[in-house]
Amino acid sequence: MTVPGLGRDPALVARAVAGTGLKVMFATGYYTYDNLPFPFHYRGPGKVLDDDDHVLESLFERDLTAGIGDTGIRAAVLKVASDQQGMTEDVGRLTRAVANVSVRTGTAICTHAHAPTKRGLDQQRIFAEAGVDLGRVMIGHANETTDLDYLQQLIDNGSYMGWTAAAWTSPCRSTSSWTRWVSSASAVTLAG
Protein backbone atom coordinates (compact mmCIF):
# COMPACT_ATOMS: atom_id res chain seq x y z
CA MET A 1 0.00 0.00 0.00
CA THR A 2 2.94 2.32 -0.57
CA VAL A 3 1.85 5.63 -2.08
CA PRO A 4 3.60 8.98 -2.55
CA GLY A 5 4.48 10.38 0.83
CA LEU A 6 6.01 7.04 1.83
CA GLY A 7 8.05 6.55 -1.30
CA ARG A 8 7.04 4.11 -3.98
CA ASP A 9 8.79 2.41 -6.83
CA PRO A 10 6.41 0.11 -8.70
CA ALA A 11 9.03 -0.82 -11.28
CA LEU A 12 11.39 -2.01 -8.52
CA VAL A 13 8.62 -4.02 -6.87
CA ALA A 14 7.67 -5.53 -10.24
CA ARG A 15 11.28 -6.62 -10.79
CA ALA A 16 11.47 -8.05 -7.27
CA VAL A 17 8.41 -10.27 -7.74
CA ALA A 18 9.04 -11.19 -11.39
CA GLY A 19 8.91 -14.96 -11.81
CA THR A 20 7.71 -15.63 -8.25
CA GLY A 21 4.02 -15.98 -9.10
CA LEU A 22 3.15 -13.32 -6.53
CA LYS A 23 0.49 -10.78 -7.42
CA VAL A 24 1.16 -7.30 -6.04
CA MET A 25 -1.55 -4.69 -5.58
CA PHE A 26 -0.47 -1.07 -5.91
CA ALA A 27 -2.28 1.87 -4.36
CA THR A 28 -2.70 5.50 -5.27
CA GLY A 29 -3.38 8.41 -2.97
CA TYR A 30 -1.04 10.35 -0.75
CA TYR A 31 0.31 9.51 2.69
CA THR A 32 0.43 12.42 5.11
CA TYR A 33 -0.72 13.04 8.64
CA ASP A 34 -0.99 16.79 8.21
CA ASN A 35 -0.01 18.67 5.00
CA LEU A 36 -0.21 18.05 1.28
CA PRO A 37 2.90 18.80 -0.82
CA PHE A 38 3.80 22.45 -1.35
CA PRO A 39 2.09 22.97 -4.76
CA PHE A 40 -1.28 22.12 -3.18
CA HIS A 41 -0.90 24.95 -0.69
CA TYR A 42 -1.90 27.21 -3.60
CA ARG A 43 -4.29 24.94 -5.51
CA GLY A 44 -7.67 23.74 -4.31
CA PRO A 45 -10.72 24.90 -2.39
CA GLY A 46 -10.24 28.44 -1.06
CA LYS A 47 -6.74 28.70 -2.55
CA VAL A 48 -5.27 31.14 -5.10
CA LEU A 49 -5.57 28.67 -8.00
CA ASP A 50 -8.60 26.54 -8.77
CA ASP A 51 -11.52 26.23 -6.42
CA ASP A 52 -11.62 22.49 -6.19
CA ASP A 53 -9.22 19.56 -6.04
CA HIS A 54 -9.55 18.41 -9.66
CA VAL A 55 -5.76 18.47 -10.10
CA LEU A 56 -5.22 16.29 -7.04
CA GLU A 57 -8.01 13.94 -8.09
CA SER A 58 -6.65 13.70 -11.64
CA LEU A 59 -3.33 12.37 -10.32
CA PHE A 60 -5.11 9.48 -8.60
CA GLU A 61 -7.35 8.78 -11.59
CA ARG A 62 -4.34 8.63 -13.89
CA ASP A 63 -2.64 6.08 -11.61
CA LEU A 64 -5.81 3.97 -11.77
CA THR A 65 -6.50 4.23 -15.48
CA ALA A 66 -3.21 4.85 -17.32
CA GLY A 67 -0.62 3.70 -14.81
CA ILE A 68 1.81 5.00 -12.23
CA GLY A 69 4.35 7.29 -13.86
CA ASP A 70 5.55 5.73 -17.09
CA THR A 71 5.48 2.15 -15.79
CA GLY A 72 2.11 1.15 -17.23
CA ILE A 73 1.41 -0.46 -13.83
CA ARG A 74 -2.06 0.63 -12.74
CA ALA A 75 -3.05 1.16 -9.13
CA ALA A 76 -5.77 -1.17 -7.87
CA VAL A 77 -6.95 0.72 -4.77
CA LEU A 78 -7.05 4.22 -3.32
CA LYS A 79 -5.33 5.00 -0.01
CA VAL A 80 -5.63 7.75 2.56
CA ALA A 81 -4.22 8.15 6.07
CA SER A 82 -5.46 9.95 9.15
CA ASP A 83 -3.52 9.59 12.33
CA GLN A 84 -3.54 11.00 15.84
CA GLN A 85 -3.54 14.58 14.50
CA GLY A 86 -7.00 13.95 13.07
CA MET A 87 -8.59 15.49 10.02
CA THR A 88 -6.34 18.45 9.43
CA GLU A 89 -7.43 20.75 6.62
CA ASP A 90 -5.19 18.96 4.10
CA VAL A 91 -5.99 15.44 5.31
CA GLY A 92 -9.68 16.31 4.98
CA ARG A 93 -9.09 17.56 1.43
CA LEU A 94 -7.17 14.41 0.59
CA THR A 95 -9.88 12.19 2.08
CA ARG A 96 -12.57 13.99 0.06
CA ALA A 97 -10.45 13.73 -3.12
CA VAL A 98 -9.99 9.99 -2.61
CA ALA A 99 -13.73 9.66 -1.95
CA ASN A 100 -14.62 11.58 -5.13
CA VAL A 101 -12.33 9.41 -7.25
CA SER A 102 -13.76 6.26 -5.67
CA VAL A 103 -17.31 7.37 -6.48
CA ARG A 104 -16.37 8.14 -10.12
CA THR A 105 -14.33 4.99 -10.72
CA GLY A 106 -15.80 2.42 -8.32
CA THR A 107 -12.33 1.80 -6.91
CA ALA A 108 -12.03 0.36 -3.40
CA ILE A 109 -10.38 2.39 -0.63
CA CYS A 110 -7.88 1.07 1.92
CA THR A 111 -6.97 3.40 4.77
CA HIS A 112 -4.49 3.97 7.52
CA ALA A 113 -6.49 4.98 10.59
CA HIS A 114 -5.22 5.72 14.09
CA ALA A 115 -7.42 3.30 16.01
CA PRO A 116 -6.85 4.61 19.57
CA THR A 117 -8.39 7.96 18.50
CA LYS A 118 -11.06 6.30 16.32
CA ARG A 119 -9.95 8.02 13.10
CA GLY A 120 -11.68 5.36 11.01
CA LEU A 121 -15.03 6.89 11.99
CA ASP A 122 -13.87 10.29 10.67
CA GLN A 123 -12.90 8.63 7.41
CA GLN A 124 -16.21 6.80 7.11
CA ARG A 125 -18.14 10.05 7.72
CA ILE A 126 -16.36 11.86 4.86
CA PHE A 127 -16.65 8.84 2.56
CA ALA A 128 -20.38 8.54 3.25
CA GLU A 129 -20.93 12.29 2.67
CA ALA A 130 -19.31 11.88 -0.76
CA GLY A 131 -21.46 8.86 -1.62
CA VAL A 132 -18.80 6.16 -1.29
CA ASP A 133 -20.12 2.62 -0.84
CA LEU A 134 -18.66 1.87 2.62
CA GLY A 135 -18.74 -1.83 1.70
CA ARG A 136 -15.80 -1.03 -0.61
CA VAL A 137 -13.72 0.50 2.21
CA MET A 138 -11.18 -1.24 4.43
CA ILE A 139 -10.31 0.75 7.56
CA GLY A 140 -6.73 -0.12 8.44
CA HIS A 141 -4.96 -0.80 11.72
CA ALA A 142 -8.09 -1.98 13.54
CA ASN A 143 -5.87 -4.25 15.59
CA GLU A 144 -4.28 -1.27 17.30
CA THR A 145 -7.17 -1.01 19.74
CA THR A 146 -9.15 -3.31 21.98
CA ASP A 147 -12.13 -0.92 21.94
CA LEU A 148 -14.89 -3.25 20.80
CA ASP A 149 -17.41 -0.41 20.51
CA TYR A 150 -15.18 1.34 17.94
CA LEU A 151 -14.63 -1.86 16.00
CA GLN A 152 -18.35 -2.65 16.01
CA GLN A 153 -19.16 0.87 14.74
CA LEU A 154 -16.80 0.36 11.79
CA ILE A 155 -18.57 -2.88 10.95
CA ASP A 156 -22.07 -1.51 11.54
CA ASN A 157 -21.26 1.36 9.16
CA GLY A 158 -20.50 -1.24 6.50
CA SER A 159 -16.71 -1.25 6.17
CA TYR A 160 -14.13 -3.98 6.50
CA MET A 161 -11.42 -3.83 9.15
CA GLY A 162 -7.76 -4.20 8.26
CA TRP A 163 -5.57 -6.00 10.78
CA THR A 164 -1.83 -5.46 10.46
CA ALA A 165 0.40 -8.31 11.46
CA ALA A 166 3.20 -6.12 12.71
CA ALA A 167 1.31 -3.68 15.00
CA TRP A 168 4.45 -1.60 15.62
CA THR A 169 2.84 1.02 17.80
CA SER A 170 -0.18 -0.88 18.99
CA PRO A 171 -1.08 -1.52 22.60
CA CYS A 172 -0.63 -5.18 21.69
CA ARG A 173 3.13 -5.58 21.86
CA SER A 174 3.39 -7.31 25.25
CA THR A 175 2.11 -10.83 25.88
CA SER A 176 -0.79 -9.62 28.03
CA SER A 177 -1.71 -7.01 25.42
CA TRP A 178 -1.43 -9.63 22.69
CA THR A 179 -3.91 -11.77 24.64
CA ARG A 180 -6.32 -8.79 24.88
CA TRP A 181 -5.92 -8.16 21.15
CA VAL A 182 -6.67 -11.80 20.28
CA SER A 183 -9.69 -11.66 22.58
CA SER A 184 -10.90 -8.51 20.80
CA ALA A 185 -10.41 -10.09 17.39
CA SER A 186 -12.30 -13.17 18.56
CA ALA A 187 -15.14 -11.10 19.98
CA VAL A 188 -15.54 -9.13 16.76
CA THR A 189 -15.42 -12.31 14.70
CA LEU A 190 -17.97 -14.11 16.86
CA ALA A 191 -20.28 -11.08 16.72
CA GLY A 192 -20.48 -11.66 12.98
C-alpha positions as semicolon CSV with decimal commas, in nm:
position;residue;x (nm);y (nm);z (nm)
1;M;0,000;0,000;0,000
2;T;0,294;0,232;-0,057
3;V;0,185;0,563;-0,208
4;P;0,360;0,898;-0,255
5;G;0,448;1,038;0,083
6;L;0,601;0,704;0,183
7;G;0,805;0,655;-0,130
8;R;0,704;0,411;-0,398
9;D;0,879;0,241;-0,683
10;P;0,641;0,011;-0,870
11;A;0,903;-0,082;-1,128
12;L;1,139;-0,201;-0,852
13;V;0,862;-0,402;-0,687
14;A;0,767;-0,553;-1,024
15;R;1,128;-0,662;-1,079
16;A;1,147;-0,805;-0,727
17;V;0,841;-1,027;-0,774
18;A;0,904;-1,119;-1,139
19;G;0,891;-1,496;-1,181
20;T;0,771;-1,563;-0,825
21;G;0,402;-1,598;-0,910
22;L;0,315;-1,332;-0,653
23;K;0,049;-1,078;-0,742
24;V;0,116;-0,730;-0,604
25;M;-0,155;-0,469;-0,558
26;F;-0,047;-0,107;-0,591
27;A;-0,228;0,187;-0,436
28;T;-0,270;0,550;-0,527
29;G;-0,338;0,841;-0,297
30;Y;-0,104;1,035;-0,075
31;Y;0,031;0,951;0,269
32;T;0,043;1,242;0,511
33;Y;-0,072;1,304;0,864
34;D;-0,099;1,679;0,821
35;N;-0,001;1,867;0,500
36;L;-0,021;1,805;0,128
37;P;0,290;1,880;-0,082
38;F;0,380;2,245;-0,135
39;P;0,209;2,297;-0,476
40;F;-0,128;2,212;-0,318
41;H;-0,090;2,495;-0,069
42;Y;-0,190;2,721;-0,360
43;R;-0,429;2,494;-0,551
44;G;-0,767;2,374;-0,431
45;P;-1,072;2,490;-0,239
46;G;-1,024;2,844;-0,106
47;K;-0,674;2,870;-0,255
48;V;-0,527;3,114;-0,510
49;L;-0,557;2,867;-0,800
50;D;-0,860;2,654;-0,877
51;D;-1,152;2,623;-0,642
52;D;-1,162;2,249;-0,619
53;D;-0,922;1,956;-0,604
54;H;-0,955;1,841;-0,966
55;V;-0,576;1,847;-1,010
56;L;-0,522;1,629;-0,704
57;E;-0,801;1,394;-0,809
58;S;-0,665;1,370;-1,164
59;L;-0,333;1,237;-1,032
60;F;-0,511;0,948;-0,860
61;E;-0,735;0,878;-1,159
62;R;-0,434;0,863;-1,389
63;D;-0,264;0,608;-1,161
64;L;-0,581;0,397;-1,177
65;T;-0,650;0,423;-1,548
66;A;-0,321;0,485;-1,732
67;G;-0,062;0,370;-1,481
68;I;0,181;0,500;-1,223
69;G;0,435;0,729;-1,386
70;D;0,555;0,573;-1,709
71;T;0,548;0,215;-1,579
72;G;0,211;0,115;-1,723
73;I;0,141;-0,046;-1,383
74;R;-0,206;0,063;-1,274
75;A;-0,305;0,116;-0,913
76;A;-0,577;-0,117;-0,787
77;V;-0,695;0,072;-0,477
78;L;-0,705;0,422;-0,332
79;K;-0,533;0,500;-0,001
80;V;-0,563;0,775;0,256
81;A;-0,422;0,815;0,607
82;S;-0,546;0,995;0,915
83;D;-0,352;0,959;1,233
84;Q;-0,354;1,100;1,584
85;Q;-0,354;1,458;1,450
86;G;-0,700;1,395;1,307
87;M;-0,859;1,549;1,002
88;T;-0,634;1,845;0,943
89;E;-0,743;2,075;0,662
90;D;-0,519;1,896;0,410
91;V;-0,599;1,544;0,531
92;G;-0,968;1,631;0,498
93;R;-0,909;1,756;0,143
94;L;-0,717;1,441;0,059
95;T;-0,988;1,219;0,208
96;R;-1,257;1,399;0,006
97;A;-1,045;1,373;-0,312
98;V;-0,999;0,999;-0,261
99;A;-1,373;0,966;-0,195
100;N;-1,462;1,158;-0,513
101;V;-1,233;0,941;-0,725
102;S;-1,376;0,626;-0,567
103;V;-1,731;0,737;-0,648
104;R;-1,637;0,814;-1,012
105;T;-1,433;0,499;-1,072
106;G;-1,580;0,242;-0,832
107;T;-1,233;0,180;-0,691
108;A;-1,203;0,036;-0,340
109;I;-1,038;0,239;-0,063
110;C;-0,788;0,107;0,192
111;T;-0,697;0,340;0,477
112;H;-0,449;0,397;0,752
113;A;-0,649;0,498;1,059
114;H;-0,522;0,572;1,409
115;A;-0,742;0,330;1,601
116;P;-0,685;0,461;1,957
117;T;-0,839;0,796;1,850
118;K;-1,106;0,630;1,632
119;R;-0,995;0,802;1,310
120;G;-1,168;0,536;1,101
121;L;-1,503;0,689;1,199
122;D;-1,387;1,029;1,067
123;Q;-1,290;0,863;0,741
124;Q;-1,621;0,680;0,711
125;R;-1,814;1,005;0,772
126;I;-1,636;1,186;0,486
127;F;-1,665;0,884;0,256
128;A;-2,038;0,854;0,325
129;E;-2,093;1,229;0,267
130;A;-1,931;1,188;-0,076
131;G;-2,146;0,886;-0,162
132;V;-1,880;0,616;-0,129
133;D;-2,012;0,262;-0,084
134;L;-1,866;0,187;0,262
135;G;-1,874;-0,183;0,170
136;R;-1,580;-0,103;-0,061
137;V;-1,372;0,050;0,221
138;M;-1,118;-0,124;0,443
139;I;-1,031;0,075;0,756
140;G;-0,673;-0,012;0,844
141;H;-0,496;-0,080;1,172
142;A;-0,809;-0,198;1,354
143;N;-0,587;-0,425;1,559
144;E;-0,428;-0,127;1,730
145;T;-0,717;-0,101;1,974
146;T;-0,915;-0,331;2,198
147;D;-1,213;-0,092;2,194
148;L;-1,489;-0,325;2,080
149;D;-1,741;-0,041;2,051
150;Y;-1,518;0,134;1,794
151;L;-1,463;-0,186;1,600
152;Q;-1,835;-0,265;1,601
153;Q;-1,916;0,087;1,474
154;L;-1,680;0,036;1,179
155;I;-1,857;-0,288;1,095
156;D;-2,207;-0,151;1,154
157;N;-2,126;0,136;0,916
158;G;-2,050;-0,124;0,650
159;S;-1,671;-0,125;0,617
160;Y;-1,413;-0,398;0,650
161;M;-1,142;-0,383;0,915
162;G;-0,776;-0,420;0,826
163;W;-0,557;-0,600;1,078
164;T;-0,183;-0,546;1,046
165;A;0,040;-0,831;1,146
166;A;0,320;-0,612;1,271
167;A;0,131;-0,368;1,500
168;W;0,445;-0,160;1,562
169;T;0,284;0,102;1,780
170;S;-0,018;-0,088;1,899
171;P;-0,108;-0,152;2,260
172;C;-0,063;-0,518;2,169
173;R;0,313;-0,558;2,186
174;S;0,339;-0,731;2,525
175;T;0,211;-1,083;2,588
176;S;-0,079;-0,962;2,803
177;S;-0,171;-0,701;2,542
178;W;-0,143;-0,963;2,269
179;T;-0,391;-1,177;2,464
180;R;-0,632;-0,879;2,488
181;W;-0,592;-0,816;2,115
182;V;-0,667;-1,180;2,028
183;S;-0,969;-1,166;2,258
184;S;-1,090;-0,851;2,080
185;A;-1,041;-1,009;1,739
186;S;-1,230;-1,317;1,856
187;A;-1,514;-1,110;1,998
188;V;-1,554;-0,913;1,676
189;T;-1,542;-1,231;1,470
190;L;-1,797;-1,411;1,686
191;A;-2,028;-1,108;1,672
192;G;-2,048;-1,166;1,298
